[in-house]
Amino acid sequence: MNLRRELVLSLSVLTLALMGCGGGSSAQSPQSPTPPSPTPPPSFGGISISSLSPSSEPAGSPDLMLTMAGSNLDLRHAGTHQTNTVAVWSANGSDTTLPATVVSSTQLTAVVPAALLAKPVSAQLHVQKWYFADDTPFAESNSLSFSVVLPTNSGFSTTGSMAAARSGHSATLLSNGMVLVAGGADNLGVLASAEVYDATKGTFTATGNMITPRQGHTATLVADGKVLIAGGEDNVGPIQSAELYDPATGKFNSVGNMNNARWSHTATVLPNGKVLIAGGADNMDSQKSAELFDPANGAFTAIENMTSARMHHTATLLLSGKVLLAGGWSSYSPITTVASAELFDPETNMFTPVGPMNIPRNRHKSTLLPDGKVLISAGSEHQFSVSSLEVFDPASESFVGAGNLGAMRTSHTVTLLPDGKVLIVGGTYIYSGPDAPVSTVLDSFELYTPASQGSTLAGVLQTPRVGHTATLLNNGRVLVTGGTDSSGNALASAELYQ
């Protein structure tokens, strides 16, 4: 399976059944359309609405008192005069009835609950008049649009563009404060090129090419300041080779082969300096295999298998020195998403089951929090994107719920900021379409506060992105590079979160 092909198919709003991507319901930005709302029926009964006040509200607002102006809004049921007046909120393919108060023939009010204002969405509102004993309204107005929008202050600004458009690449903070960006794919194929970002100048400069074009690889800073590039896919399929980037020379050098070809695997630096490489997929299926890379001698050594095969999973170094591996696909033939998790102990080189997570997830993210717990965010539960969060507690070796993001998202990036908040950026939202799953690339970002378990949609990127990278710089800013936009094109642009 080709990672670049997977992204393009997803972003072209084609079927994802062969990809097994995950999903949920919508959370959107101005460039991120929701599933269509039900088409309102034509008005009848002589009532109409001409304006809404307000007609938009920022996401995350509290309960809102909405005023609707129009004509004949005090209409009563003929004969009995027993009339129930409601406003109907239509969004994301469903209707929500809001009790309304008639103020006069030209005005009524309704309270829009905070739950409907939690995420960006385009909604339609209309008024219905009911007699309590009837199954259908006796009068119904026209519809007007209401928008729940992202806050206007973005926090992201443009910086220099990369020399090459790329998606599914890697970005690694070097010991000198620069960022190595390597590989990925453009619209024509997999790349061998690499470049470095200078945070002091806001510019990218080409560096030596990798020996092998690759995407879906890992790039890991090791103790001597070099970067281990391992596995991934070239234009043919999964690859076994690895190489080391030397910032002093700007060149990549071969470091031999891993024991297995793999892509969408994880690579984690252990306290002893070795690198744990786990899972991923070869040409056949997801793998259980794992191995250790020793920078001291440049050798890869196979170790005992994981308890479950995994790709599109996460791996997080804990404060204890152990590594938490969670979720992913245990197979892509057929596609099987798992909730299982396990711990790797570098003292024994063994894997032990823990957990499981509350739900199966793939293409989620995991982040070590300052208190030593691990935040697991969003991803896909089987086919559709989810917004749910959970936290792994190493003390109890269990997962507990930790709130929800403001948007459902898959293949996003997550960065722990110096102030302890968590920055969640972009990704794709995969939801159920009329005939098959469809997806939308997200331009929104949000900030999650671990202490309150609350996440706030904070603004929009300059460009919607999935398959991008996010790197915390030494100056506290976050560099976001490349990815694929909503048209399926690889991006050369980059942005900075200030």
C-alpha positions as CSV (number, residue, x, y, z in Angstrom):
1,M,0.0,0.0,0.0
2,N,1.4,3.4,-1.0
3,L,1.1,6.1,1.6
4,R,1.0,8.9,-1.0
5,R,-1.7,7.0,-2.9
6,E,-3.7,6.5,0.3
7,L,-3.7,10.3,1.0
8,V,-4.7,11.2,-2.5
9,L,-7.6,8.8,-2.6
10,S,-8.8,10.0,0.8
11,L,-8.5,13.6,-0.2
12,S,-10.2,13.2,-3.5
13,V,-13.3,12.2,-1.7
14,L,-13.3,8.7,-3.1
15,T,-14.2,5.5,-1.3
16,L,-11.9,4.6,1.6
17,A,-13.2,1.1,2.0
18,L,-9.9,-0.4,0.6
19,M,-8.0,1.9,3.0
20,G,-10.0,1.2,6.1
21,C,-9.8,4.8,7.2
22,G,-11.7,5.8,10.4
23,G,-14.3,8.4,11.1
24,G,-17.1,10.1,12.9
25,S,-19.3,13.1,12.5
26,S,-18.4,16.5,11.4
27,A,-16.3,19.2,12.9
28,Q,-15.4,21.9,10.5
29,S,-13.8,25.0,9.4
30,P,-14.8,27.4,6.7
31,Q,-13.0,25.3,4.1
32,S,-14.3,22.0,5.6
33,P,-17.9,21.3,4.5
34,T,-20.1,19.1,6.6
35,P,-22.4,16.4,5.3
36,P,-25.4,18.1,3.7
37,S,-28.2,19.1,6.0
38,P,-31.7,17.9,5.2
39,T,-33.4,20.0,2.5
40,P,-36.0,22.0,4.3
41,P,-39.6,21.5,3.0
42,P,-41.2,24.4,1.3
43,S,-42.9,26.9,3.6
44,F,-46.7,26.8,4.1
45,G,-49.3,28.1,6.4
46,G,-48.5,31.8,5.9
47,I,-45.6,32.2,8.3
48,S,-42.1,33.4,7.2
49,I,-38.8,34.6,8.7
50,S,-36.7,37.4,7.3
51,S,-33.7,37.6,9.6
52,L,-31.8,35.9,12.4
53,S,-30.0,37.9,15.2
54,P,-27.2,37.0,15.5
55,S,-26.6,35.0,12.3
56,S,-23.3,33.6,13.3
57,E,-21.4,32.7,16.5
58,P,-17.8,31.6,17.4
59,A,-17.4,27.9,18.1
60,G,-17.3,27.2,21.8
61,S,-19.9,29.8,22.7
62,P,-22.3,29.3,25.7
63,D,-26.1,29.0,25.2
64,L,-27.3,31.6,22.8
65,M,-30.5,33.6,22.8
66,L,-31.5,33.8,19.1
67,T,-34.0,36.3,17.8
68,M,-36.0,35.5,14.6
69,A,-37.8,38.3,12.8
70,G,-40.6,37.7,10.3
71,S,-44.3,37.8,9.7
72,N,-47.4,36.1,11.1
73,L,-45.2,34.4,13.8
74,D,-48.1,34.6,16.3
75,L,-50.2,32.3,14.2
76,R,-52.4,30.0,16.2
77,H,-54.2,26.7,15.3
78,A,-57.6,27.4,14.0
79,G,-60.4,26.6,16.4
80,T,-58.5,25.3,19.5
81,H,-55.7,27.9,19.5
82,Q,-53.6,25.3,21.2
83,T,-50.3,25.9,19.4
84,N,-46.7,24.8,20.0
85,T,-44.1,27.0,18.3
86,V,-40.6,25.6,17.7
87,A,-37.4,26.5,15.8
88,V,-35.7,23.7,13.9
89,W,-31.9,23.6,13.6
90,S,-30.7,21.4,10.7
91,A,-27.1,20.5,10.4
92,N,-24.9,17.5,9.7
93,G,-27.8,15.5,8.3
94,S,-30.1,15.8,11.3
95,D,-32.7,18.1,12.9
96,T,-32.8,19.5,16.4
97,T,-36.0,21.0,17.8
98,L,-35.6,24.2,19.9
99,P,-38.6,25.5,22.0
100,A,-39.5,29.0,20.8
101,T,-41.2,31.9,22.6
102,V,-43.5,34.1,20.5
103,V,-42.9,37.8,21.3
104,S,-45.1,39.3,18.7
105,S,-46.4,38.7,15.2
106,T,-43.0,39.8,13.9
107,Q,-40.6,38.3,16.4
108,L,-39.9,35.1,18.4
109,T,-36.9,33.9,20.3
110,A,-35.2,30.5,20.9
111,V,-32.3,29.3,22.9
112,V,-29.5,27.5,20.9
113,P,-27.7,25.2,23.4
114,A,-24.0,25.3,23.7
115,A,-23.8,21.7,22.5
116,L,-24.9,22.9,19.0
117,L,-22.3,25.7,19.1
118,A,-19.3,23.6,20.1
119,K,-17.9,23.1,16.6
120,P,-17.8,25.1,13.3
121,V,-20.8,24.1,11.2
122,S,-23.2,25.6,8.7
123,A,-26.8,25.2,9.8
124,Q,-30.3,26.0,8.6
125,L,-33.1,27.4,10.8
126,H,-36.8,27.4,10.2
127,V,-40.0,27.7,12.3
128,Q,-42.8,25.2,12.7
129,K,-46.3,25.5,14.3
130,W,-47.8,22.4,15.8
131,Y,-51.2,21.4,17.2
132,F,-50.3,19.0,20.0
133,A,-52.6,16.2,18.7
134,D,-51.2,16.3,15.1
135,D,-48.4,14.3,13.6
136,T,-47.3,17.0,11.2
137,P,-47.0,20.8,11.6
138,F,-49.9,23.0,10.3
139,A,-47.5,25.8,9.4
140,E,-43.8,25.9,8.4
141,S,-41.6,28.9,7.5
142,N,-38.8,29.3,5.0
143,S,-35.2,28.6,6.2
144,L,-32.3,31.0,6.9
145,S,-28.6,30.2,7.3
146,F,-26.7,30.3,10.6
147,S,-22.9,29.7,10.9
148,V,-20.8,28.5,13.8
149,V,-17.4,29.9,12.9
150,L,-13.8,29.5,14.1
151,P,-12.4,32.3,16.3
152,T,-10.7,34.9,14.1
153,N,-7.3,35.0,15.8
154,S,-5.3,32.3,14.0
155,G,-1.9,32.2,15.7
156,F,-0.4,30.8,12.5
157,S,1.7,32.9,10.1
158,T,3.6,32.0,6.9
159,T,7.3,31.4,6.9
160,G,9.6,30.5,4.0
161,S,8.5,27.7,1.6
162,M,10.3,24.4,1.1
163,A,12.3,23.8,-2.0
164,A,10.0,20.9,-2.8
165,A,6.3,20.1,-2.2
166,R,6.1,17.0,-0.1
167,S,3.7,15.0,2.0
168,G,4.3,11.9,4.2
169,H,7.8,13.3,4.9
170,S,9.7,13.6,8.2
171,A,10.9,16.6,10.1
172,T,13.5,16.3,12.9
173,L,14.8,19.0,15.2
174,L,18.6,18.8,15.1
175,S,21.0,19.5,18.0
176,N,21.9,22.8,16.3
177,G,18.3,24.0,16.3
178,M,17.7,23.5,12.6
179,V,15.1,21.1,11.3
180,L,15.9,18.3,8.8
181,V,13.0,17.7,6.4
182,A,13.4,14.6,4.4
183,G,11.6,12.5,1.7
184,G,7.9,12.3,1.3
185,A,6.1,12.4,-2.0
186,D,5.0,15.1,-4.4
187,N,2.3,14.8,-7.1
188,L,4.7,12.7,-9.3
189,G,6.2,10.2,-6.9
190,V,8.4,9.5,-3.8
191,L,11.3,11.9,-3.1
192,A,14.9,11.4,-2.1
193,S,15.5,15.2,-1.5
194,A,16.0,16.8,1.8
195,E,16.4,20.3,3.2
196,V,17.0,22.1,6.5
197,Y,15.0,24.9,8.0
198,D,16.8,27.7,9.8
199,A,14.5,29.2,12.5
200,T,16.6,32.3,12.8
201,K,16.1,33.2,9.2
202,G,12.8,31.5,8.4
203,T,14.3,29.8,5.3
204,F,14.8,26.3,3.9
205,T,18.1,25.3,2.3
206,A,18.7,22.2,0.3
207,T,21.0,19.6,1.8
208,G,22.3,16.3,0.5
209,N,19.8,13.8,-1.0
210,M,18.9,10.5,0.8
211,I,20.4,7.4,-0.8
212,T,16.9,6.0,-1.3
213,P,13.6,7.9,-2.0
214,R,11.2,7.2,0.8
215,Q,7.9,8.2,2.4
216,G,6.2,6.9,5.5
217,H,9.6,6.3,7.1
218,T,10.9,7.3,10.5
219,A,13.6,9.9,11.3
220,T,15.1,9.7,14.8
221,L,17.7,11.9,16.4
222,V,20.3,9.7,18.0
223,A,22.9,10.6,20.7
224,D,25.7,11.7,18.5
225,G,23.5,14.3,16.7
226,K,22.9,12.2,13.6
227,V,19.5,11.3,12.3
228,L,18.5,7.6,11.7
229,I,16.3,7.3,8.6
230,A,14.6,3.9,8.5
231,G,12.3,2.0,6.2
232,G,9.3,3.6,4.5
233,E,8.1,3.1,1.0
234,D,9.7,4.0,-2.4
235,N,7.9,4.0,-5.7
236,V,7.7,0.2,-5.6
237,G,6.8,-0.7,-2.1
238,P,8.1,-1.1,1.5
239,I,11.9,-0.8,1.9
240,Q,14.3,-2.4,4.3
241,S,17.2,0.0,4.1
242,A,18.3,2.6,6.6
243,E,20.7,5.6,6.5
244,L,22.2,8.2,8.8
245,Y,22.2,11.9,8.2
246,D,25.2,13.8,9.4
247,P,24.5,17.5,10.0
248,A,28.2,18.3,10.0
249,T,28.6,17.2,6.4
250,G,25.0,17.5,5.2
251,K,25.2,14.0,3.7
252,F,23.3,10.7,4.2
253,N,25.3,7.5,4.6
254,S,24.1,3.9,4.4
255,V,23.9,2.1,7.7
256,G,22.8,-1.3,6.3
257,N,19.4,-2.9,6.4
258,M,16.8,-3.6,9.0
259,N,15.8,-7.2,9.6
260,N,12.4,-6.5,7.9
261,A,11.1,-4.1,5.3
262,R,8.5,-1.9,6.9
263,W,6.6,1.4,6.6
264,S,4.2,3.1,9.0
265,H,6.2,1.7,11.8
266,T,7.5,3.6,14.9
267,A,11.1,4.4,16.1
268,T,11.7,5.4,19.7
269,V,15.0,6.4,21.3
270,L,15.5,4.4,24.5
271,P,17.4,5.7,27.6
272,N,20.4,3.5,26.7
273,G,20.7,5.3,23.3
274,K,19.4,2.4,21.2
275,V,16.4,2.8,19.0
276,L,13.3,0.6,19.2
277,I,11.8,0.0,15.8
278,A,8.4,-1.7,16.0
279,G,5.6,-2.9,13.7
280,G,4.7,-1.3,10.4
281,A,3.8,-3.2,7.2
282,D,5.7,-5.1,4.6
283,N,4.3,-6.2,1.2
284,M,2.1,-8.8,2.9
285,D,0.5,-7.3,6.0
286,S,1.0,-5.6,9.3
287,Q,3.9,-6.9,11.4
288,K,4.5,-8.1,14.9
289,S,8.3,-7.9,14.5
290,A,10.6,-5.5,16.3
291,E,14.3,-4.7,16.4
292,L,16.9,-2.5,18.0
293,F,19.3,-0.2,16.3
294,D,22.6,0.5,18.1
295,P,24.2,3.7,17.0
296,A,27.5,2.6,18.6
297,N,28.0,-0.1,16.0
298,G,25.3,0.7,13.4
299,A,23.7,-2.8,13.8
300,F,20.1,-3.8,13.7
301,T,19.2,-6.7,16.1
302,A,15.9,-8.6,16.0
303,I,14.1,-9.0,19.3
304,E,11.0,-10.8,20.5
305,N,7.8,-9.9,18.6
306,M,5.1,-7.6,19.9
307,T,2.0,-9.2,21.3
308,S,0.0,-7.8,18.3
309,A,0.8,-6.9,14.8
310,R,0.5,-3.1,14.3
311,M,0.8,-0.3,11.7
312,H,-0.6,3.2,12.0
313,H,0.0,2.8,15.7
314,T,1.8,5.0,18.2
315,A,4.9,4.5,20.4
316,T,5.7,6.8,23.4
317,L,8.7,6.7,25.7
318,L,7.5,6.9,29.4
319,L,9.4,8.5,32.2
320,S,10.2,5.0,33.5
321,G,12.1,4.2,30.3
322,K,9.5,1.8,29.0
323,V,7.7,2.4,25.7
324,L,3.9,2.4,25.3
325,L,2.7,1.0,22.0
326,A,-1.0,1.5,21.3
327,G,-3.7,0.8,18.7
328,G,-3.2,0.7,14.9
329,W,-4.1,-1.9,12.3
330,S,-3.3,-5.4,13.2
331,S,-4.0,-6.3,9.6
332,Y,-4.9,-4.5,6.4
333,S,-6.0,-7.6,4.7
334,P,-8.7,-7.5,6.0
335,I,-8.5,-4.2,7.7
336,T,-8.6,-4.6,11.5
337,T,-8.3,-1.8,13.9
338,V,-7.3,-2.7,17.5
339,A,-7.7,-1.2,20.9
340,S,-4.9,-3.3,22.4
341,A,-1.8,-1.8,23.9
342,E,1.5,-3.1,25.3
343,L,4.7,-2.0,27.1
344,F,8.2,-2.6,26.0
345,D,10.8,-3.0,28.7
346,P,14.3,-2.2,27.6
347,E,15.7,-4.1,30.6
348,T,14.3,-7.4,29.3
349,N,13.6,-6.5,25.6
350,M,10.1,-8.0,26.1
351,F,6.6,-6.7,25.3
352,T,3.7,-7.0,27.9
353,P,0.0,-6.4,27.2
354,V,-1.6,-3.4,29.1
355,G,-4.9,-1.6,28.7
356,P,-6.7,-1.9,26.4
357,M,-7.7,1.6,25.1
358,N,-11.4,2.5,25.4
359,I,-11.9,2.2,21.7
360,P,-9.9,0.9,18.7
361,R,-7.9,3.6,16.9
362,N,-5.7,4.0,13.9
363,R,-3.7,7.0,12.8
364,H,-4.3,8.6,16.2
365,K,-1.5,10.4,18.1
366,S,0.1,9.9,21.5
367,T,1.8,12.6,23.6
368,L,3.7,12.3,26.9
369,L,2.3,14.9,29.3
370,P,4.4,16.6,32.0
371,D,2.8,14.4,34.7
372,G,4.1,11.3,33.0
373,K,0.7,10.2,31.6
374,V,0.1,9.7,27.9
375,L,-2.6,11.5,26.0
376,I,-4.2,9.5,23.2
377,S,-6.0,11.7,20.7
378,A,-8.6,11.2,18.0
379,G,-7.7,9.1,14.9
380,S,-10.1,6.7,13.3
381,E,-12.2,4.0,15.0
382,H,-12.4,1.5,12.1
383,Q,-13.7,3.6,9.2
384,F,-14.7,7.0,10.7
385,S,-12.8,9.8,12.4
386,V,-13.4,10.4,16.2
387,S,-12.8,13.3,18.5
388,S,-12.5,11.3,21.8
389,L,-9.4,11.5,24.0
390,E,-8.1,9.2,26.6
391,V,-5.1,9.1,29.0
392,F,-2.8,6.2,29.8
393,D,-1.7,6.1,33.5
394,P,1.6,4.2,33.9
395,A,0.8,3.7,37.6
396,S,-2.3,1.6,36.9
397,E,-1.4,0.6,33.4
398,S,-4.9,1.6,32.3
399,F,-6.7,4.1,30.0
400,V,-9.4,6.5,31.1
401,G,-11.4,9.0,29.1
402,A,-10.1,12.6,28.9
403,G,-12.7,14.6,27.1
404,N,-13.1,15.3,23.4
405,L,-11.4,17.5,20.7
406,G,-13.5,20.2,19.1
407,A,-13.2,18.4,15.8
408,M,-13.1,14.8,14.7
409,R,-9.8,14.3,13.0
410,T,-7.4,11.6,11.6
411,S,-3.7,11.9,10.7
412,H,-3.4,15.2,12.5
413,T,-0.3,16.4,14.4
414,V,0.0,16.9,18.1
415,T,2.7,19.1,19.9
416,L,3.2,19.6,23.6
417,L,3.8,23.3,24.1
418,P,6.1,24.9,26.7
419,D,3.1,26.1,28.7
420,G,1.8,22.5,29.1
421,K,-1.0,22.9,26.6
422,V,-1.3,20.6,23.6
423,L,-1.5,22.0,20.0
424,I,-3.6,19.8,17.6
425,V,-3.3,20.7,13.9
426,G,-5.1,19.8,10.7
427,G,-5.6,16.2,9.6
428,T,-8.6,14.8,7.7
429,Y,-12.2,14.3,8.8
430,I,-13.7,11.1,7.5
431,Y,-17.4,10.6,7.7
432,S,-20.2,8.6,6.2
433,G,-21.3,9.7,2.7
434,P,-24.4,8.7,0.7
435,D,-22.7,5.7,-0.8
436,A,-19.2,5.4,0.8
437,P,-17.0,7.1,3.3
438,V,-15.8,10.5,2.2
439,S,-13.1,12.9,3.7
440,T,-12.3,16.5,4.1
441,V,-8.9,18.0,4.8
442,L,-9.1,20.3,7.9
443,D,-7.6,23.7,8.3
444,S,-8.6,24.1,11.9
445,F,-6.3,23.8,15.0
446,E,-7.1,23.6,18.6
447,L,-5.5,23.9,22.1
448,Y,-6.1,21.2,24.7
449,T,-5.6,21.8,28.4
450,P,-4.8,18.6,30.2
451,A,-5.8,19.9,33.7
452,S,-9.4,20.7,32.6
453,Q,-9.6,18.1,29.8
454,G,-11.0,20.9,27.6
455,S,-10.1,21.6,24.0
456,T,-10.8,24.9,22.2
457,L,-10.9,25.4,18.5
458,A,-8.4,28.3,18.3
459,G,-8.3,29.3,14.7
460,V,-7.3,28.2,11.2
461,L,-4.2,27.4,9.3
462,Q,-3.2,29.4,6.2
463,T,-3.8,26.2,4.2
464,P,-5.8,22.9,5.0
465,R,-3.2,20.1,5.6
466,V,-2.9,16.3,6.1
467,G,0.3,14.3,5.8
468,H,2.1,17.4,7.3
469,T,4.6,17.6,10.1
470,A,4.7,19.8,13.3
471,T,8.0,20.4,15.1
472,L,8.6,22.3,18.3
473,L,11.5,24.7,17.8
474,N,13.9,25.8,20.5
475,N,12.3,29.3,20.5
476,G,8.9,27.8,21.5
477,R,7.3,28.2,18.1
478,V,5.9,25.2,16.1
479,L,6.9,24.7,12.5
480,V,4.3,23.0,10.3
481,T,5.5,21.8,6.9
482,G,4.0,20.5,3.7
483,G,1.3,17.9,3.6
484,T,-1.5,17.5,1.1
485,D,-4.3,20.1,0.6
486,S,-8.0,19.6,0.0
487,S,-7.4,19.2,-3.8
488,G,-5.0,16.3,-3.3
489,N,-1.9,18.4,-4.1
490,A,1.4,18.1,-2.1
491,L,2.4,21.4,-0.5
492,A,5.7,23.2,-0.3
493,S,4.4,25.9,2.1
494,A,5.2,26.1,5.8
495,E,3.6,27.9,8.7
496,L,4.7,28.9,12.2
497,Y,2.5,28.8,15.3
498,Q,3.6,31.7,17.5
